[in-house]
Every structure is written in structure tokens, then in C-alpha cells.
Amino acid sequence: MNFGNPKALWCLWFIVPLFIYFAWRIYGIVKTYNKFTNVKTRDRIFVTVSPVKTIIKYSLYFLAFVFFVIALARPQGKPLNDEREFSGIDIMVVADVSSSMGALDLKPDRMTVVKDGLKRFADSLSGDRIGMICFAGINFIQCPLTVDYEAFDLIADNIYPGMLAKDGTSIGDAIEYGIKRLLEKGEKSRIMILISDGENMYGENPITAAKAAAKENIRIYTIGVGTLQGGKIPDGYDAWGRPFFKIYNGQEVVTKLDDAELKQVAGLTGAKYYRVTDANAFAGINADIGNLEKNKSKEKQQRRFEENYWYFLIVGLLCFVLSLAVSVNKNRF
């Protein structure tokens, strides 16, 4: 049997020792009482008390607690099919997570501004599916296309510069990977949002990749992150929280926004280029995609099961009510 809240079953480990302790205490009291009193005295004191009814009454109390705990653990039955239909655009976010995205030329840093903007953007969607690919020297599908915007927010909040095994920036390869994912999983109306500081280092030419996207009618909105003056890249922090910066050939590395190719990529696919100065830069994209043709698609939600807790809750309540109704008096029910 599956349980939706299996941790609740740990409560049973507390009630079993407690039950054993009370049973042992009652046994000790009865044994002592029998030892120091005679039959006539016992009969006068307990003339109206039924030992059998007493056992039944408190056994019902115990069973009620057990059934309440099982109900709290939410026992589940057979899986349920949960397929919902959605109408919107398929949006694949392709986010640069190379170490340069930690530069401090935006406040508090580039990646924080991007994450805040992405969460606001996702929260403004309605019916659109959104996914995320993270890239640096390699690509990784961080979030498949989904309408679960809360899950997307959680995933976006946990990306960070240098999170992938290979650092650097390969924009062209990331675009190609995004095209592949959209063609495999996306519907007719699909766009890509490419977020990067534009410092392409190796891999496929971004312009060639953009032309391939245009052939598939995939628009690539590009977002340039950083300033033309650039900023230093933190490479750790001292005990007082002060950053020390990445060094190359004895010099502190300064990374600058290089948005020439980002502008070309957007232009070739019929989209627009945006430059991030704060988290509000994503608002323009949301306005643009409102004019695109909507997809009609079905998506299976997270697997759900029948909730059977109420069976145990009803039995527990019945046991509890019966325990209140049962009297330990021999002459009463």
C-alpha cells in the first residue's frame, strides 16, 4: 500500500511502547491488589465494575488512535489518470550558467537578476508551457516543458554560475540543443529565450544555429546580461563575506557584455533582442508572444492515486464513539 504521508506512521512507534507500559502497570497493580486483599474485600469494592467491559473500552480507544494515525498517513489506492488540456505557446529558456554569469556589474550580480526576471516571467504566464536548458561548455535540460510554474520557479531559483562540469560558453551548441528539444517535445507555436553575456568561446557558430531555427519557424528572443564596462567574476569569499576574484595570467578577469551576435540571432529568427538592466527586462517578451498562435496540447500531470484515508478515518471515529458509549459498569451497556 502506498502512503501520501508515510512519516505519520512513526506515531505508531510511540503508541505501542505506551500501550505495553500501561498494560504492565495495570498488571502490576492488579497483582499487588490480589496479594494484599481478600476475595470479599475485592467483591465489595468492584461490585459494579466489569473487567471485560473495561478491556473492551480501552481497546477501542487504542484502535481509534491507530486508525487515526493510518488515516493521517493518507493510504492510497490505484493510480488515477490526470491529463489536462492546455492552450498556449511552448517556451524554452536557454540560460547561460558559465562562471562569467556571476559577475558583479549588475546588482547584486548577473545571475540573481536573471533568476528574479525568470520567476516573474513564469508567474505571468497562463497556459503556456515553459522549460529550461542550462548551458556553459556543455548543455543540460534543467526543466522539461511544463505548465507547473511553481516547479519552474523552484528550478530557476537553484541555478548558479559554474554549475555544469565544463565551463566556458558555447551559444551555438545551446541553440541547436534547444531546437532539438522543441522539435521533439514542442507543438506548432514555439519560441526560445536565449540568455547570455554573449562571450561565445567555441562550438557551433550561433549565426548558423539561428538560421536552422528560422527554418523551423522557431523565434529566438535574446537577452544580453551585463554591462559594456564589464565586471569582475567572484571566485570565492573570505571569512567576512568579501569576494576575491578570478585571476588569469596574473590579472583579475573582467567580463563584458558582447551582444553583437545576440542581436543577429534575434533578427534572423524574427524576434527581438533585450538587454537586461534589471529583472523587468523580461516583460517585453511576454507582450510579444501574446500575438503568436496558441497551441492546443494535452499534458499528463504528476501521477496521482486514489485517496483512501477516509475509510480509516471513519473506522477510527466509530471506534472512538463506541469507546465513549461502552460503560465499565456491569449493569449498564
The 8 nearest C-alpha neighbors of each residue, nearest first, counted from 0:
[[1, 2, 75, 74, 76, 77, 3, 73],
 [0, 2, 75, 74, 3, 76, 5, 73],
 [3, 1, 74, 5, 73, 4, 75, 72],
 [2, 4, 73, 5, 72, 74, 1, 75],
 [3, 5, 72, 2, 6, 73, 7, 71],
 [6, 4, 72, 2, 7, 8, 3, 73],
 [7, 5, 8, 4, 9, 72, 10, 2],
 [6, 8, 72, 9, 5, 10, 4, 71],
 [9, 7, 10, 6, 11, 5, 72, 68],
 [8, 10, 11, 7, 12, 6, 13, 5],
 [11, 9, 8, 12, 13, 7, 14, 68],
 [12, 10, 14, 9, 13, 8, 15, 65],
 [13, 11, 10, 9, 15, 14, 16, 8],
 [14, 12, 11, 10, 15, 16, 17, 9],
 [13, 15, 17, 11, 12, 16, 18, 10],
 [14, 16, 18, 17, 12, 13, 19, 11],
 [17, 15, 19, 18, 14, 13, 20, 12],
 [18, 16, 14, 20, 15, 19, 21, 13],
 [17, 19, 15, 21, 16, 20, 14, 22],
 [18, 20, 16, 22, 17, 21, 23, 15],
 [21, 19, 17, 23, 18, 22, 16, 24],
 [20, 22, 24, 18, 23, 19, 25, 17],
 [23, 21, 19, 25, 20, 24, 26, 18],
 [22, 24, 26, 20, 21, 25, 19, 27],
 [25, 23, 21, 27, 26, 22, 20, 28],
 [26, 24, 28, 22, 27, 23, 21, 29],
 [25, 27, 23, 29, 24, 28, 30, 22],
 [26, 28, 24, 30, 25, 29, 31, 23],
 [29, 27, 25, 31, 30, 26, 32, 24],
 [28, 30, 32, 26, 31, 27, 33, 25],
 [29, 31, 27, 33, 28, 32, 26, 34],
 [32, 30, 34, 28, 29, 33, 27, 35],
 [33, 31, 29, 34, 35, 30, 36, 28],
 [34, 32, 30, 31, 36, 35, 29, 37],
 [33, 35, 31, 32, 36, 30, 37, 29],
 [34, 36, 32, 33, 31, 37, 30, 29],
 [37, 35, 33, 34, 32, 40, 41, 38],
 [36, 38, 40, 39, 41, 35, 33, 34],
 [37, 39, 41, 40, 42, 36, 33, 43],
 [40, 38, 42, 41, 37, 43, 36, 44],
 [39, 41, 43, 42, 38, 37, 36, 44],
 [42, 40, 38, 44, 43, 39, 45, 37],
 [41, 43, 46, 39, 45, 40, 44, 38],
 [42, 44, 40, 46, 41, 45, 39, 38],
 [45, 43, 41, 42, 46, 40, 47, 48],
 [46, 44, 48, 42, 47, 43, 41, 49],
 [45, 47, 42, 43, 44, 48, 41, 329],
 [46, 48, 329, 328, 45, 49, 330, 327],
 [49, 47, 328, 45, 329, 327, 46, 50],
 [48, 50, 329, 52, 327, 51, 328, 53],
 [51, 49, 53, 52, 54, 48, 327, 55],
 [52, 50, 54, 53, 49, 55, 327, 56],
 [53, 51, 55, 327, 49, 54, 50, 56],
 [52, 54, 50, 327, 56, 51, 55, 49],
 [53, 55, 51, 52, 57, 56, 58, 50],
 [56, 54, 52, 58, 53, 57, 59, 51],
 [57, 55, 322, 53, 59, 58, 54, 325],
 [56, 58, 60, 59, 54, 55, 61, 53],
 [57, 59, 61, 55, 60, 56, 54, 62],
 [58, 60, 62, 57, 322, 318, 56, 61],
 [61, 59, 57, 63, 58, 62, 319, 322],
 [60, 62, 58, 64, 59, 63, 57, 65],
 [63, 61, 65, 59, 64, 60, 58, 66],
 [64, 62, 315, 318, 60, 66, 319, 61],
 [63, 65, 67, 61, 62, 66, 68, 60],
 [66, 64, 62, 68, 67, 63, 69, 61],
 [65, 67, 315, 69, 63, 311, 68, 64],
 [68, 66, 64, 70, 65, 69, 315, 312],
 [67, 69, 71, 65, 70, 66, 64, 72],
 [70, 68, 72, 66, 71, 67, 65, 8],
 [71, 69, 308, 67, 73, 311, 72, 68],
 [72, 70, 68, 73, 69, 67, 7, 4],
 [71, 73, 4, 7, 69, 5, 70, 2],
 [74, 72, 308, 3, 70, 2, 71, 4],
 [75, 73, 2, 308, 307, 1, 72, 3],
 [76, 74, 306, 1, 307, 305, 2, 304],
 [77, 75, 305, 304, 307, 306, 78, 74],
 [76, 78, 304, 305, 79, 75, 303, 306],
 [79, 77, 304, 303, 305, 76, 80, 302],
 [80, 78, 304, 303, 81, 77, 305, 302],
 [79, 81, 82, 78, 303, 302, 299, 304],
 [82, 80, 300, 299, 79, 83, 302, 303],
 [81, 83, 299, 298, 300, 80, 297, 84],
 [82, 84, 297, 298, 299, 85, 81, 300],
 [85, 83, 297, 296, 298, 82, 86, 295],
 [86, 84, 296, 126, 295, 297, 87, 83],
 [85, 87, 295, 294, 126, 293, 296, 127],
 [86, 88, 127, 293, 126, 294, 85, 89],
 [87, 89, 127, 188, 293, 189, 294, 90],
 [90, 88, 189, 128, 185, 127, 129, 188],
 [91, 89, 129, 190, 191, 189, 128, 88],
 [90, 92, 191, 130, 131, 129, 192, 93],
 [91, 93, 131, 192, 191, 130, 94, 132],
 [94, 92, 132, 193, 131, 133, 192, 194],
 [95, 93, 194, 133, 92, 193, 132, 134],
 [94, 96, 195, 134, 97, 135, 194, 133],
 [97, 95, 160, 135, 134, 161, 100, 133],
 [96, 98, 135, 161, 160, 99, 166, 167],
 [97, 99, 161, 160, 100, 101, 96, 166],
 [98, 100, 101, 97, 102, 232, 254, 160],
 [101, 99, 98, 109, 102, 110, 160, 97],
 [100, 102, 99, 160, 109, 110, 98, 108],
 [103, 101, 232, 231, 230, 100, 99, 108],
 [102, 104, 108, 105, 230, 231, 106, 107],
 [103, 105, 230, 102, 229, 225, 226, 108],
 [106, 104, 108, 109, 103, 107, 225, 276],
 [107, 105, 108, 103, 104, 109, 112, 111],
 [106, 108, 105, 103, 111, 109, 112, 104],
 [109, 107, 103, 106, 105, 111, 110, 102],
 [110, 108, 105, 112, 100, 101, 111, 102],
 [109, 111, 113, 112, 100, 108, 101, 114],
 [110, 112, 114, 113, 108, 109, 115, 107],
 [111, 113, 115, 278, 109, 110, 114, 277],
 [114, 112, 110, 116, 111, 115, 117, 109],
 [115, 113, 117, 111, 116, 112, 155, 156],
 [114, 116, 112, 118, 113, 117, 278, 111],
 [117, 115, 278, 113, 119, 114, 118, 120],
 [118, 116, 120, 114, 119, 115, 121, 113],
 [117, 119, 121, 152, 115, 120, 116, 122],
 [120, 118, 122, 116, 117, 121, 115, 123],
 [119, 121, 117, 123, 118, 122, 116, 281],
 [122, 120, 118, 123, 124, 119, 148, 117],
 [121, 123, 119, 120, 124, 118, 148, 149],
 [122, 124, 120, 121, 119, 125, 285, 118],
 [125, 123, 121, 122, 127, 126, 120, 285],
 [124, 126, 127, 123, 87, 146, 122, 128],
 [125, 127, 87, 86, 85, 128, 124, 146],
 [128, 126, 87, 88, 125, 89, 124, 146],
 [127, 129, 145, 146, 89, 144, 90, 88],
 [128, 130, 90, 144, 145, 91, 89, 127],
 [131, 129, 144, 143, 91, 142, 92, 145],
 [132, 130, 92, 142, 141, 91, 93, 140],
 [131, 133, 140, 93, 141, 139, 92, 94],
 [134, 132, 94, 139, 138, 93, 95, 96],
 [135, 133, 138, 95, 137, 96, 94, 173],
 [134, 136, 168, 97, 167, 137, 166, 96],
 [135, 137, 167, 165, 166, 168, 169, 134],
 [136, 138, 135, 134, 165, 139, 163, 169],
 [139, 137, 134, 133, 173, 135, 132, 140],
 [138, 140, 133, 132, 141, 134, 137, 163],
 [141, 139, 132, 142, 131, 133, 143, 138],
 [140, 142, 132, 131, 139, 133, 143, 154],
 [141, 143, 131, 130, 140, 144, 132, 151],
 [144, 142, 130, 145, 131, 140, 141, 129],
 [145, 143, 130, 129, 128, 142, 146, 89],
 [144, 146, 128, 129, 147, 143, 130, 148],
 [147, 145, 128, 148, 127, 129, 126, 144],
 [148, 146, 145, 150, 149, 151, 128, 129],
 [147, 149, 151, 150, 146, 121, 152, 122],
 [148, 150, 152, 151, 147, 153, 122, 121],
 [151, 149, 153, 148, 152, 147, 154, 155],
 [150, 152, 148, 154, 149, 153, 155, 147],
 [153, 151, 149, 155, 118, 150, 154, 156],
 [152, 154, 150, 156, 151, 155, 149, 157],
 [153, 155, 151, 157, 156, 152, 150, 158],
 [156, 154, 152, 157, 153, 158, 114, 151],
 [155, 157, 153, 154, 158, 152, 114, 118],
 [158, 156, 154, 155, 159, 153, 114, 152],
 [159, 157, 155, 156, 154, 162, 160, 96],
 [158, 160, 162, 96, 161, 157, 110, 101],
 [161, 159, 98, 96, 97, 101, 162, 100],
 [160, 162, 98, 97, 163, 96, 166, 159],
 [161, 163, 160, 159, 96, 164, 158, 97],
 [164, 162, 165, 161, 166, 135, 137, 134],
 [163, 165, 166, 162, 161, 137, 136, 135],
 [166, 164, 136, 163, 137, 135, 167, 161],
 [165, 167, 136, 135, 97, 161, 164, 163],
 [168, 166, 136, 135, 97, 200, 165, 169],
 [167, 169, 135, 136, 199, 200, 170, 97],
 [168, 170, 201, 202, 136, 172, 199, 171],
 [169, 171, 173, 172, 205, 199, 168, 174],
 [170, 172, 205, 203, 204, 174, 173, 208],
 [171, 173, 175, 203, 174, 170, 169, 202],
 [172, 174, 176, 170, 171, 175, 177, 138],
 [175, 173, 177, 171, 176, 172, 208, 178],
 [176, 174, 178, 172, 177, 173, 208, 179],
 [175, 177, 179, 173, 174, 178, 172, 180],
 [176, 178, 174, 180, 179, 175, 173, 181],
 [179, 177, 175, 181, 176, 180, 182, 174],
 [178, 180, 176, 182, 177, 181, 183, 175],
 [179, 181, 183, 177, 182, 178, 184, 176],
 [182, 180, 185, 178, 184, 183, 179, 177],
 [181, 183, 179, 180, 185, 184, 178, 186],
 [184, 182, 180, 181, 185, 179, 178, 186],
 [185, 183, 181, 182, 180, 186, 144, 179],
 [186, 184, 181, 182, 89, 183, 189, 187],
 [185, 187, 188, 294, 189, 89, 184, 296],
 [186, 188, 189, 294, 185, 293, 89, 292],
 [189, 187, 88, 186, 294, 292, 89, 293],
 [190, 188, 89, 88, 217, 90, 187, 185],
 [191, 189, 218, 90, 217, 219, 89, 91],
 [190, 192, 219, 91, 90, 92, 218, 220],
 [191, 193, 92, 220, 219, 221, 93, 91],
 [192, 194, 221, 93, 222, 94, 220, 92],
 [195, 193, 222, 94, 95, 221, 93, 223],
 [196, 194, 95, 197, 223, 224, 222, 94],
 [195, 197, 224, 256, 223, 198, 225, 257],
 [198, 196, 257, 195, 258, 199, 256, 261],
 [197, 199, 257, 196, 200, 168, 256, 195],
 [198, 200, 168, 169, 197, 170, 201, 167],
 [201, 199, 168, 169, 198, 167, 202, 170],
 [202, 200, 169, 199, 203, 168, 204, 170],
 [201, 203, 169, 172, 171, 204, 200, 170],
 [202, 204, 171, 172, 205, 201, 208, 169],
 [203, 205, 171, 207, 206, 208, 202, 170],
 [206, 204, 171, 208, 207, 170, 209, 203],
 [205, 207, 209, 208, 204, 264, 210, 263],
 [208, 206, 210, 204, 209, 205, 211, 203],
 [207, 209, 205, 211, 206, 210, 171, 175],
 [210, 208, 212, 206, 211, 264, 207, 205],
 [209, 211, 213, 207, 212, 208, 206, 214],
 [210, 212, 208, 214, 209, 213, 207, 215],
 [213, 211, 209, 217, 215, 210, 214, 216],
 [212, 214, 268, 216, 210, 215, 211, 217],
 [215, 213, 211, 212, 216, 210, 217, 268],
 [214, 216, 212, 213, 217, 211, 178, 182],
 [217, 215, 213, 214, 218, 212, 268, 189],
 [218, 216, 212, 190, 215, 213, 189, 219],
 [217, 219, 190, 268, 270, 269, 191, 216],
 [220, 218, 191, 265, 192, 270, 190, 268],
 [221, 219, 192, 270, 271, 265, 272, 193],
 [222, 220, 193, 272, 192, 261, 265, 194],
 [221, 223, 273, 194, 274, 272, 193, 224],
 [222, 224, 274, 196, 195, 275, 258, 273],
 [223, 225, 196, 275, 195, 274, 222, 256],
 [226, 224, 256, 196, 104, 105, 109, 229],
 [225, 227, 229, 256, 228, 255, 104, 224],
 [226, 228, 256, 229, 255, 225, 257, 254],
 [229, 227, 226, 255, 230, 256, 104, 254],
 [230, 228, 255, 226, 254, 227, 104, 253],
 [229, 231, 104, 253, 103, 102, 254, 255],
 [230, 232, 253, 102, 252, 103, 254, 244],
 [231, 233, 102, 244, 245, 101, 99, 234],
 [234, 232, 244, 235, 242, 243, 245, 231],
 [235, 233, 244, 245, 243, 232, 242, 236],
 [234, 236, 243, 233, 242, 237, 244, 241],
 [237, 235, 242, 241, 240, 243, 238, 234],
 [236, 238, 240, 239, 241, 242, 235, 243],
 [237, 239, 240, 236, 241, 242, 235, 243],
 [240, 238, 237, 241, 236, 242, 243, 235],
 [241, 239, 236, 237, 238, 242, 235, 243],
 [240, 242, 236, 237, 239, 243, 238, 235],
 [243, 241, 236, 235, 233, 244, 240, 237],
 [242, 244, 235, 233, 234, 236, 241, 245],
 [245, 243, 233, 234, 232, 251, 242, 246],
 [244, 246, 234, 232, 252, 251, 233, 247],
 [247, 245, 251, 250, 252, 249, 244, 248],
 [246, 248, 250, 249, 252, 251, 245, 253],
 [249, 247, 250, 246, 251, 252, 245, 253],
 [248, 250, 247, 246, 251, 252, 245, 244],
 [251, 249, 246, 247, 248, 252, 245, 253],
 [250, 252, 246, 245, 247, 244, 253, 249],
 [253, 251, 246, 245, 231, 247, 250, 254],
 [252, 254, 231, 230, 229, 251, 255, 232],
 [253, 255, 229, 230, 231, 99, 252, 256],
 [256, 254, 229, 227, 228, 226, 257, 225],
 [255, 257, 196, 225, 227, 226, 258, 197],
 [258, 256, 197, 198, 259, 255, 196, 227],
 [257, 259, 261, 197, 260, 223, 256, 262],
 [260, 258, 262, 261, 257, 263, 197, 264],
 [259, 261, 263, 262, 258, 264, 197, 205],
 [262, 260, 258, 264, 263, 259, 221, 265],
 [261, 263, 265, 260, 259, 272, 264, 258],
 [264, 262, 260, 266, 261, 265, 267, 259],
 [263, 265, 261, 267, 209, 262, 266, 206],
 [264, 266, 270, 271, 262, 219, 263, 220],
 [267, 265, 263, 269, 268, 264, 270, 262],
 [266, 268, 264, 265, 269, 263, 209, 210],
 [269, 267, 213, 218, 265, 266, 270, 219],
 [270, 268, 266, 267, 218, 265, 271, 219],
 [269, 271, 265, 220, 218, 268, 219, 266],
 [272, 270, 265, 220, 266, 273, 221, 269],
 [271, 273, 221, 262, 265, 222, 220, 274],
 [274, 272, 222, 221, 223, 275, 271, 280],
 [273, 275, 223, 222, 224, 276, 272, 280],
 [276, 274, 224, 280, 277, 223, 273, 222],
 [275, 277, 274, 280, 105, 278, 225, 224],
 [276, 278, 279, 275, 112, 280, 116, 105],
 [277, 279, 116, 112, 280, 115, 113, 281],
 [280, 278, 281, 277, 282, 116, 275, 276],
 [279, 281, 275, 278, 282, 277, 283, 273],
 [282, 280, 279, 283, 284, 116, 120, 278],
 [281, 283, 285, 284, 280, 279, 286, 120],
 [284, 282, 286, 285, 281, 287, 280, 273],
 [285, 283, 287, 286, 282, 281, 288, 220],
 [284, 286, 282, 283, 288, 287, 289, 281],
 [285, 287, 283, 284, 289, 288, 282, 290],
 [288, 286, 284, 289, 285, 290, 283, 291],
 [287, 289, 290, 291, 285, 286, 284, 88],
 [290, 288, 287, 286, 291, 285, 292, 293],
 [289, 291, 288, 287, 292, 286, 293, 285],
 [292, 290, 288, 289, 293, 188, 88, 287],
 [293, 291, 188, 290, 294, 88, 87, 289],
 [292, 294, 87, 88, 86, 291, 188, 295],
 [295, 293, 87, 86, 88, 188, 296, 186],
 [296, 294, 86, 85, 293, 87, 84, 297],
 [295, 297, 85, 84, 294, 86, 298, 186],
 [298, 296, 84, 83, 85, 82, 299, 295],
 [297, 299, 83, 82, 300, 84, 296, 85],
 [300, 298, 82, 81, 83, 301, 297, 80],
 [299, 301, 81, 82, 302, 298, 83, 303],
 [300, 302, 303, 299, 81, 82, 80, 298],
 [303, 301, 300, 304, 78, 79, 81, 80],
 [304, 302, 79, 78, 301, 305, 81, 80],
 [305, 303, 78, 79, 77, 75, 76, 306],
 [304, 306, 76, 75, 77, 307, 78, 79],
 [305, 307, 75, 308, 304, 76, 74, 73],
 [308, 306, 75, 74, 309, 310, 305, 76],
 [309, 307, 70, 73, 74, 310, 311, 306],
 [308, 310, 312, 311, 307, 313, 70, 306],
 [311, 309, 313, 312, 308, 307, 314, 70],
 [312, 310, 314, 70, 66, 309, 313, 308],
 [311, 313, 309, 315, 70, 310, 314, 67],
 [312, 314, 316, 310, 315, 311, 309, 317],
 [315, 313, 317, 311, 316, 312, 318, 310],
 [316, 314, 63, 66, 312, 318, 317, 313],
 [315, 317, 319, 313, 318, 314, 320, 312],
 [316, 318, 314, 320, 315, 319, 313, 321],
 [319, 317, 321, 315, 63, 59, 316, 320],
 [318, 320, 316, 322, 63, 317, 321, 60],
 [321, 319, 323, 317, 322, 318, 316, 324],
 [322, 320, 324, 318, 323, 319, 325, 317],
 [323, 321, 56, 319, 59, 325, 320, 324],
 [324, 322, 320, 321, 325, 319, 56, 326],
 [323, 325, 321, 322, 320, 326, 332, 56],
 [324, 326, 322, 323, 332, 56, 321, 327],
 [327, 325, 328, 332, 331, 324, 52, 56],
 [326, 328, 53, 52, 49, 48, 329, 325],
 [329, 327, 48, 47, 326, 331, 330, 49],
 [330, 328, 49, 47, 48, 331, 327, 332],
 [329, 331, 328, 47, 332, 48, 327, 49],
 [332, 330, 328, 329, 326, 327, 325, 47],
 [331, 326, 325, 330, 328, 329, 324, 327]]
